[in-house]
Amino acid sequence: MSETEWDSIAERAAAEARYMLGTGCTVRVCAAHFHISKSTVHKDVAERLRASDPPLWEAVRGVLGVNLRERHLRGGAATQRMYAEKRARLAGEKTARASFSGSAPSENP
């Protein structure tokens, strides 16, 4: 059976939870891994898993809690990267403009 085919929703939820526990990944990364929506992953691990496998649900709640507490840090890091890339791009453009003299190219044979 491939990782995207399950006999039941409970099996899918358990597979997602085991993946999240093994990697510590976010709901978004888990959704991308299993090729399903973030909403489906969240509902599977936050609600459906509680009924089908309570011990696994308790364990995955810890990962979800850590990700929730770190979310603002990841957002800040992404914003810092975005502005650093923008500054580097602008610096590269200024360097390119400064090296262009604006006069016609000289004809040296």
Backbone hydrogen bonds, N-H to C=O, Kabsch-Sander energy under -0.5 kcal/mol:
donor,donor_aa,acceptor,acceptor_aa,energy
5,E,2,S,-1.6
6,W,4,T,-0.5
12,R,8,S,-1.7
13,A,9,I,-2.8
14,A,10,A,-2.3
15,A,11,E,-2.4
16,E,12,R,-2.5
17,A,13,A,-2.4
18,R,14,A,-2.7
19,Y,15,A,-2.1
20,M,16,E,-2.5
21,L,17,A,-2.6
22,G,18,R,-2.4
23,T,19,Y,-2.1
24,G,20,M,-2.8
30,C,26,T,-2.4
31,A,27,V,-2.7
32,A,28,R,-2.1
33,H,29,V,-2.3
34,F,30,C,-2.3
35,H,31,A,-0.8
36,I,31,A,-2.1
41,V,37,S,-2.1
42,H,38,K,-2.8
43,K,39,S,-2.5
44,D,40,T,-2.7
45,V,41,V,-2.8
46,A,42,H,-2.5
47,E,43,K,-2.0
48,R,43,K,-2.2
49,L,44,D,-2.5
50,R,47,E,-0.5
51,A,47,E,-0.8
51,A,48,R,-0.7
52,S,48,R,-1.6
53,D,49,L,-3.1
57,W,53,D,-2.4
58,E,54,P,-2.5
59,A,55,P,-1.9
60,V,56,L,-2.5
61,R,57,W,-1.7
62,G,58,E,-0.9
62,G,59,A,-0.8
63,V,59,A,-0.9
64,L,60,V,-2.4
65,G,61,R,-2.5
66,V,62,G,-2.3
67,N,63,V,-2.5
68,L,64,L,-2.2
69,R,65,G,-2.4
70,E,66,V,-2.0
71,R,67,N,-0.8
71,R,68,L,-0.5
73,L,70,E,-0.7
74,R,70,E,-2.1
75,G,71,R,-2.2
76,G,72,H,-1.8
77,A,73,L,-2.3
78,A,74,R,-2.2
79,T,75,G,-2.0
80,Q,76,G,-2.2
81,R,77,A,-2.3
82,M,78,A,-2.3
83,Y,79,T,-2.3
84,A,80,Q,-2.2
85,E,81,R,-2.6
86,K,82,M,-2.0
87,R,83,Y,-2.5
88,A,84,A,-2.3
89,R,85,E,-2.4
90,L,86,K,-2.5
91,A,87,R,-2.5
92,G,88,A,-2.2
93,E,89,R,-1.9
94,K,90,L,-2.3
95,T,91,A,-2.2
96,A,92,G,-2.1
97,R,93,E,-2.4
98,A,94,K,-2.4
99,S,95,T,-1.8
100,F,96,A,-0.9
101,S,99,S,-0.7
108,N,106,S,-1.0
